[in-house]
């Protein structure tokens, strides 16, 4: 199995999560690492990783592609009757614990590839051909943006930046 990584981020490499995984990527390792990390986070904060929260996180980590809430609801409803507010509470919990990110441009959710840097500003590379999403390491907000916000009396709590383009695999396969 070959995974290509476009960064030398030690946290991400230690977790075995490549930025843009190759098509033959052993994704179960990413999912298992995310679930183990979630269990540790919840235990260390005295919180419960309920069955619904765990199942939701597991379904989000089925791939490196974002998933919409209603797709999650449909998948989870196969196993049991589930009302949308229950799912949204689970998603909110996972997001608050730094285990997932909400991608505003696609109205979807993706697992956090850099949970050790919680909380952090999310910066994502989103492939418009295969829908794969890569989370960049927690980089600071640009100094210019920070200065401008401060001069306007605005305090930035968090920022999400989404870059749309094509991953290396799709660019290689493109005609």
C-alpha angles and dihedrals in degrees: 000000000000125000121184119209124194096199138047095225104155096206092053095044091047089055089048094238114141119206095233109013120213118247091258093050117145093235096175087077092060092047093048092048090050093050093048091049091050091053090051093047093050093045093048091051095042091246131135123244092208122200091258093049091049093046091048092050091046092053092048088053094051087104143351089263125100119253128208122232094243091052088053090048091052092049094046093045090062088067097040143347107279131180119216094242090059091054093046090052089052091048091048091051093049091048093048090052091052093246097119139020130220113228105211097194092059098027090232143115133244132185116258110252093191105048093150090069096057121183102033143140111267117232116179139187107208119194109220092202105049100016092233113153126207120195112214119221114274101282120180122253109266112272091236092056091046092049093048093049091048092049088054091051092250121139113206111218097177139342135206120201121188122194117194120206142101128300122230093258093053092044090051092048095044117111 
